[in-house]
Amino acid sequence: MLSQYTKVPASMNSNVSLKIVPGHFATTHSHITHYMEIGTMKTRCSEAHGVATILAMHYTVSTPVDTIVCADGTEVIGTYLAEELTRAGVLNYNAHRTVYVVAPEYASSGQIIFRDNLQLAIRGKHVLILMGSLTTGRTLERMMEGVRYYGADISGACAIFSAVKEVDGIPVISVFRPEDIPEFSSYAPSECPLCKQGRKIDALVNSFGYSILQ
C-alpha cells in the first residue's frame, strides 16, 4: 500500500513530512479518505526531533508542564519535546524541576491505567498530552478523563495530525491539519458516502499503522 504514498511537508519544517495514501479507511470512530503514515516521525530521531520542535513553538513560558503523557507510541517525540520545552523555559512545579515523560497502560477494557510507581508523575501535576493522530477527538477525550482521574491538571494537548481543533475546552496543537491534505474528509461510519457507493474498506487504521482487509 505504501508504494502509492505522496509526501506532504510540514509548513514550519520541510524536513518533516506526512506520508498519505488515498482510499477508504476505517478508524475506531470514523471512516476517512486518506491513511496517514506517521511511523517514521515516531521512531526516526531526526524526524521526531523535528516534530517536537514544531510543537514546542506553540507553547509559551507561561504554560506549566510537569509531565508529558505520550500515547500512540510517541515517547521519542515526547522526550525531544520535553527537551525543547525545558530549553524554552517552560515552567514546571514539581520538586525535581524537570519534565517527566510517561506512557499510559491500557486495561483489557480500554481503561487508562497508571501503576502506583508512575502515579508520582501524574498526581497533582500539570500534564501535556501527546497523541499520534486524531480524527474525532474521542480518543483524546478518553485520555483526558483518565489523566484527570489520577488527579492531574491538563495543560494542553498536541498531536502529529489532528482533524479537531479543541477537545473539552482544550486547544489541540498539531503539526498537520486536514487542510494540509487535499480532499481529506472524515465521516461517521453510518454517514460515509464511500460505503453508500458500495466501495469496500481498504484497511483498518490507527496511529500505530494499518491492517489491509482482503
Secondary structure, DSSP 8 states (H G I E B T S, - for coil): -GGG-EEEEETTEEEEEEEEEEEEEE-SS-EEEEEEE-HHHHH-HHHHHHHHHHHHTT--TTS--SEEEE-TT-HHHHHHHHHHHHHHT----STT-S-EEE--EE-TTS-EE--TTTGGGTTT-EEEEEEEEESSSHHHHHHHHHHHHTT-EEEEEEEEEES-SEETTEEEEEEE-GGGSTT--EE-GGG-HHHHTT----EEEETTEEEE--
